[in-house]
Amino acid sequence: MSSVESKTVRLSEPQLQLWRFSGIGNDFLVHYRHESDAALDSEAARALLHRHYGWGADGLIEFSYGHLGWEMTLWNTDGSRAEMSGNGLRCLGHAMSRFSKEVNSERPEILTVSTEAGYRSFRVLDGDPSTDVTLRSETSMSSGVILESAEVAGVAGTHVSMGNPHFVVVVPSEQRLDFERLELDHLGALISSEIEGGSNVEWITPVDDHTLIMKVWERGVGPTLSCGTGSCASFLVARAMGLVQGEVTVVNPGGKLTVRDDGETLWLGGLTDYLGEIRVTLSQVATMKERL
């Protein structure tokens, strides 16, 4: 047990309540900020998200009710802000549905949240949020925009905006062995570093008209087990190239996500899991910051 985990909690000391969720391996800490609470900052987020000195996750979501309705802020593991996250939105929706009493929220059929990329909607497809650890859900993702094809760091791909930036590289199915051997750590970081503002980077290879396999390097995080916006960006590029049609299953390293187009927006579907609750004092967070 780490010294952070074993540290005695003084009952009089303010605590942060965090819920941990996973969207097929893409994990998030979710924090509800009460009206009287101070907002978290990037250094606190980086400390909490550290895999060794903190509690560890791919992202931290803080949400609250403000003048725009429900609002969310998302931090990456390096403390940088992200516009939005598809899996993060599904995890947030799961949290708000499961803990509706704690966050003073009703449980509507469709829940709408304001992100830095605009409004997004969430709905449960299968499962009871109040009792089930695992839910199947989907969230709206906007229609997305294919920007341009380009060569970055010697790699040919396509820039896509899903409200956040993506660079999608298509690996032909006959080169599947090369796809399986991809080492994302260096190549993803290199490609992202040569794109202004950085970018998420996806490699995809088609299986059939309704299935893609995807690997992803996420800006501000690194290789992850899944990426919702990356799955949507990959869907757009593959469809534009005539590789897929209709509803598509995107096989991420952590599991399967579905992407469908209803004519107005893309919808991202898949499983989310509630992993547990964390309570951490502000002094513990300060200790974590000192160790980074």
N, C-alpha and C positions, 0 to 999 in steps of 0.2 A: 504494500500500500504506500502511495506517495505521501510526502509530508503535507501536501496541500489537502489530500483527502482525509488525513488523520488529524488535521488541525482542529482543536476544540472550537466550537461555535459559541460565541457569547450571545445569549438569547436577546440581549438588549441591542445588539448590533444590527443595523439594517441588512436585509438579505435580498438578493436578486433571485427570483423564481424563473427557472428556465425549463422548457420542455424540449425533449429531444425526439426528433422524427427522422425517418429515412424514406426517400423516394427511390426505390430499387438501388440502394447503396450510396446515393447522393444525400448525405446527412446534414441536418441543420439543427442549430439551437434556436428556439423560438421564445421570445420574451415579450410579455404584455406590459406596456408602460402605462401605469395609472396616470391620471391627470396631474397629480401632485409630484410625480417622480421626475427626476432629472433624466435627460436622454443619455443613452450610452454614447461613447465616442470610439474613434477608430482604434486607439490604443487598448481600450478595454476589450473591444471585439477581437483584436489580434491575440490578446492574452487568453481570453476564454476559448478561442478556436485552436490554440496550439495543441498539437497531438500529444505532447509530452509534459508540458508545464501547465497546461490548461485542461479543459474537458474534451476538446478535440471535436471538430466537425468541418465540413466544407464551407459552411456559411452560417452567419448569425442574422436572424430576422427579428427586428423590433417592430411591434405594431401598436397602434393606438387609435383612438377615435378623435378626429379633428374636424376642421371646417370643410374638408373635402370628403367627410365620411370616414370609413376605415382606411388607414394609411399604413404603409410598410416602408421600412428602411432595411437595406440588405448590405452586409459587409462580407467580403471575401476573407480567406485565411490570412492574407498579408495586411489586412486592415483597410484595404481600398474598398470604395463603394461600388456596387454593381446596380445597374438600372433595374434589373428584375431577374427572376429565375423561374422557369417552368416547374421544376420539381419543388423549388422553394415555395411557390404559390400553392401547390397541392398540399405540401406539408403544413403551410399556414392555414389553409382551409380546413384541414383535418383538425388542427389545434383549436381553431375557433369554433368548430362544430362540437368537438369533444368537451371543451371547457367553456361552453357558452355561458354558464352561470357565473364562472369566475371573471369573465371579461364583459359581463353585462350585455350580452348579445343574444338576440333571438337566433333561431336556427332556420333561416329561410331556405327555400328550395335552391335558389341561386344566390351566392354571396359575392358581392362586388368590392374590390379593394383598389385603392389608388397606389400605383407604383411610379417610379421615376420614368417609366416608359409609357405611362398612361393607365387607364382603368382596365382591370382584368377581372373575369368572373370565374367562380368555382362552384362545382356541384358534385354531390356524392352519387355514384352510379350503383354501388353495391356495398352493403354493410350498415351497421348501426353505429354512428359516431360515439354515442354515449357508452357503449359496451365493447365494441369490437376493436381490437388492437390494430387490425389490418383493414383498410378500406380500399375500394376501387373508386377512383374519382377522375374528373377531368377539369381542365381549366382553359379558358379562352386565351389565345396567344397573339392576336392581331393577324392580319393577312400576310405580314412579312414583305420584304422587298429584296429582290435580287438586284444587286448594284452593278457589278462588273466582274469580268474574268480578268485574272492577272497572274503574273509569276512573282512569287515572293520567296526570297532565299533559295532560288532555283527550283521552287515547287509550284506547279501550275494548279490554280484553284479558282474559286468564285467567292467574292465578297457578298455577304447577305446581312441585312439588318432585320432583327426580330425585336427591335427596341433596344437591343444590345448587339455588338458586332460579332460576326462570324466569318471564318474563312474555311470553305468546304473543299476538300480534296477528294476527287473520285478515283478509286482504284478499280480498274476493270476486273470483272469476275475471274478472268483467266490468270490474273496476277494475285489470286487469293493468298498464295504462300507468302508473297512479299507483304501483304496486308497483315498477316498473322505475325510476322517478324518485326513489325514496326516498333521502334523504341521512341516513345513520345516525349520523354523528359527533355532531351536536348533539342529535338527538332521542333516541338511545339513552342518552346521558349524562344527559339531562334526566329521562327516565323512571326510570332506575336511581337517580338522586339522590333521588327522591321515594318510594322504597321502602326501608323500614327495613333496614339492612344491605346495601343494593344488590341488584341482580338482573341476570342475563343477560336480554337482550330479543331476541325473535325475531319476524319478520314472515313470514307464510306465505300462499301462494295455491295453491289446488288446480288440478291439471291434469286428472286423471282419478281413478278409484277407487283407484288404486295409486301415485299420484305427487303429490308436493308440491314446490313451489319455496320455498326459505327464504333469508332474509338474517338476519344475526345481529350484535348488538353484545354483546361479552362483558365482564362485570364485571371490572375490574382490567386490561383489555387494550384494549378498543375494538372496532371492526369487524374481524372475522377472516374467513378464507376458508371455514371450516367449523367446526361445533360438534357434537360427538356427543351430549352430553346435551340440547342444544337441539333436535336432530333428534328425539330420543325424546319430549321434552316436546311438540313440535309434532305428532308422531304421535298422542299421547294426546288432545290437544285436537281435532284434525281428526277422529279416529275417534269421539269423543264427540258431535261435531256431525253425524255421518253423512256426512262428506265423503270418507272413505277406508275401506278394509276390507282384511283379509288383510295380507300382507307389503307394505310400502310403501317406495318409493324416494324419498328426500328429496334433492333437487338443491340442494346448497350452492353458493356462488360458486366454490369450488375443485374441485367434483366431486360424485359421487354416493355417498350412504350408504344402507344398507338398515336398516329397523327391522322386527322381527317379534316377536310375542308367543307364547311357548310355553305359555301358561296359568299359568305361575308367575312369569316374569320377562320383561323385554324384552331382546332381543339386538340389538346394534348391529354392523353389518358394513360392510366397505369395505377399501380399499387403504392400506397404509403403505409408505413408502420410507425406506431407510437412506441418509443423505446424506453421512456421513463422520464422522471422529474429530477431536476438538479436544483439545490438551494446553495447559494454561495454568498459569503459576506463580502462587503466592500474591501475589507482588509485582506481577504484572500485574493481578490482581484489585484490589489496593489502588489502583493507578493508575486503573483504571476507576472505582472508587468516588469518587475525588477529582474526577473530571470531571463527575460527575452534579450 
